[in-house]
Every structure is written in C-alpha cells, then in structure tokens.
C-alpha cells in the first residue's frame, strides 16, 4: 500500500529551500517560494479552497470545523532547511526492514552511519528508514512535518463525518535562521492554540525551549610587516583566540545536555587586521541566560582594557525566549497531546528543547504552540534520518488531538 506521507516527503526534500542567516530579506532566500508554490497548489487540490501564499512566503489554509464550540487548532511546519549543511541535490535512500546495524550511506565516499556513534539506531530495527546519501542533509527538518500536515489535512477532507473544530495550517519560511514568525499574520491564521510538527524522536512533546541570543564579536587589529612589528602589531586573530579562551571551557554544546546552557562559536573569519567571531548563546533559565550575555560583554571590556578601547566591538541580539511561561496557563494542550499519543500506541516523552521552534516566538506573540515529534533525527547534517513508522504515528497523534477537542 502506497504511503502518501512518504511520497510527499520524497518529493519535497528534492526541492532546495536553504535559508540564509546573512540575508536581510524575508524570505531570506527566494528559492523557498519554489516549495511554497507547490504546497499552495497541493492544498487546493486536496480541497482547502482558501489556501493562500503571501509576499513573505507564508502558506496558509484552513478546514472549517463541523462542531460548534470546538477550539480552532493550528498545525505549523517550516519550509526552509538549515544553512549549516548542503540541501541541494538531495538523494534520499530508503532502507526497508532495517537490520539494526551500520548503514552505508555512500560506498564510494566511505560514509557510514555507525551504530557505535548513534546507538539509538538499534531501536529502529525492523522499521523503514529514510536517510541521505551522505553528501547533503535530508530535509526532514522540517519537510517531514509538512508532509504529515498535508496527510492530516487530506484525512479530514476525505472523512467529513469525523467531528472536528476549525483546523488552521501554516507553512513558514526562515525558521532555521530565527525569523520564521517575523511576518506571521496571527489574525489571519485565527487559531486558539497550535502545534508545530518540528520535533524529533517518536513520542516527543516539548513546551520548554532555550532562551536564545546571537553575539557578533568584531576585533580590530593593526597589521605591520612582521619584520618590524615589535610593539606595533595587534594580531586580531590572536586577540580573538584570547577572547574565546575567557569563556568557560565546558559551557559548549559538546559538553552540555538537558537544561545546561552554552556558548557556541559558530563561525570565525579574519586576518591580522580584522577578525569576526559569531556566537550563539543558549540557556533555559532566564537569569542564567542574562548572566551569559553579561559575561560576554564583560569579556569584551576586559580585552579593551588590555589592548585599547575599540579593539573589540560586541553586538548582542536576542533571538527567542523560553515558551514555558506561556504554555503553563493552558497546559491542557500538552495534556491532550500526551493522551493522544497514549491512545495511538506512542510512549510520550515530555522534554525541553535544546533549541527553538517557531512555536517559541508564536507563544510570546499570544498563540501558545508546543512542539510535536515528526520521527526524524540527526538534523542539520549528512546523518539526518527518519523512521516511516514514526511519521505515521505523528500523523495519527495530531489527528487524535484534533478529534479529542470535540469529545
């Protein structure tokens, strides 16, 4: 039997929709419209007659409810893929009845997804897995969510006797660069609450996320011929290394987990004359988050005291905040998801996101939006993969949530 959700995913991932953090436009890349236009037509073909695509690349549609008084529930996924790895010329591979062993992604390039590196692969024995060919990311983040929402929409259109409230759908641009809700029209969307289908492993539901900021550190040096540089040269590269060494050595992604925050040097470029360091700062706790930003600022001040005022410039910019305080007053939306999972044979895993979603920003804008699993994992790189069985359960879970609000 043909799996429509898989068929959709395989079509979507072949469309390059990478976003660009350095762009000042919205969407940050025009190629995101390539997928948006396809999704617009598909929604109309399914039967969502009000489907629309605006100038900022937001696709919206709705299915009118058939139960008076039921809440309006939103389903949201993002179209862009991470700029951290190539999303061009994606060649998905399907591994049926996975044997629980190492997966050869690319024999010619000797790229192997190894069980010793990803021990949880053993949990997927017997599943059908979709992987990359080792040269790109897959794009399941978040095209799996899009495919699942499409299947959910089709289910309710094809089963008009199933009771439900209004169902609101939106596919957003630029989530990966932290701008997915910048022009989100909440009034047009019209949901009472929503769910992003942008999570990972089966059973995950998340209503806590990092507080997030970015830091751009610009270091001004003085370049003099090395043969006559004594007491004259200021090597901005070395000063940049010194700045980074001031930060706590173990407060980095590779040494943290759970609720532990971090500083992450994401990009560095420069020369003797000028160096730029790009950081992201993360913490679930707002007080600790604020302290981390202050510590970055004090580190810059220390360097300037040592090497002269203006040596270091630092620009700190908040990206998003922990949605928890906006979800707690409406915890029924989390509790309903947990019950829906249990009813569909999924073991709920309520956890905090070590990252963020569009739901974090939307919650702050007044639309409480926790995050549901999609079945993908190892996002943002060549080892990205997806369980077909988990995708099916994500669809079943969302359908059950919607139905539960009419009972």
Secondary structure, 3 states (H helix, E strand, C coil): CCCHHHHHHHHHCCCCCECCCCCCCCCCCCCHHHHHHHHHHHHHHHCCCCCEECCCCCEEEEECCCCCCCCCEEEEEECCECCCCCCCCCCCEEECCCCCCCEEEECCCCEEECCCCCHHHHHHCCCCEEECCCCCCCCHHHHHHHHHHHHHHHHHHHCCCCCCCCEEEEEECCHHHCCCCCCCCHHHHCCCEEEEECCCCCCEEEEECCEEEEEEEEEECECCCHHHCCCCCECHHHHHHHHHHHCCCCCCHHHCCCCCCEEEEEEEEECCCEEEEEEEEEECCHHHHHHHHHHHHHHHHHHHHHHCCCCEEEEEEEEECCCHHHHHHHCHHHHHHHHHHHHCCCCCEEEECCCCCHHHHHHHHCCCEEEECCCEECCCCCCCEEEHHHHHHHHHHHHHHHHHCCC
